[in-house]
């Protein structure tokens, strides 16, 4: 093989690896927001799609004319550490009301290629009034209008709604705001990654959805996420289907979670990962994606040396919660046993008193409590601690991030 041919092969492998990591960080890539990333995925969509299908069982859809690439990540487990977030200062997570409005707004947008914010709000009002399960949508309430705007702005960020004229935020101040939208119905439908539509998961006739769904949530989530390739729940599963499910379930966790502790895996998943076949596939998948494997007795971690595949970093001084998380993690890992949340609040209160110019958003009577809540959310999201009944326990991966108390001096200059 000539030197030029070798260079072309190497370049293609690097591009495929980068495209895989880009999609892991951002499963929906649009040509408008990130043209270079979209062009890379578009050009290498065939090998990239095969990689995701083989190792994870996830489908990749690339629409060159419509300008987006969508990786449909399917996971059965709930993950409270990755909520939808408001496009505002603080990036607060969506609450129940915003999720409800997001679903209603998306449903109403499917029937209108072009609309205005006022017309859309009217449609949401009527749809909410027609469904006895939904609370009414009151446009006279500023809080309701803000929740409605947060849902719309999330759809804007995903490319499903394009603002032709005006600014969505103006609707918070006045229902007379003039904002014109163009709707991408095809992309809107692609946002749902569940293999089974919610309308196909029936609840008991005659019973209130609000009463039944919370009681059957785990069951309903499993039914929404059921994939026929692994067999039907009512029929015996073949050995081929079982091995396919084990491969996909293990690799979905490896590529989507910051760390996979062995005690988080089922006995069958652990056996697969520790088998010669599992180990060989793990190293091959990591090599093809440009990732490094860190394997220890307690668990496995896939590391991106370039940071392309991650949507969040730790340690990171970009926010007060992450700085506090690192400092409190040192308290947790240095303790001889589990640490009470109240003890962490005392530590946070001491930090706030020691550094009066730091974490100004957490000042006040409730500041230490909020700082601990946000810091623990960070640590749980990265798989570093486990919180149970007011007690915090360090996970094995936490040891790699522990710092000494003297490093707390570095936070004094943080705003």
PyMOL commands that set and color helices and strands:
alter all, ss='L'
color gray80, all
select helices_A, chain A and resi 3-25+35-43+45-55+96-109+117-130+142-158+170-173+185-190+198-200+209-215+217-224+228-230+239-256+262-264+267-274+276-289+320-334+341-354+360-362+367-381+396-401+405-413
alter helices_A, ss='H'
color red, helices_A
select strands_A, chain A and resi 28-30+59-63+68-72+114-116+161-165+180-183+260-261+292-295+299-303+339-340+385-388+391-394
alter strands_A, ss='S'
color yellow, strands_A
deselect
rebuild
show_as cartoon
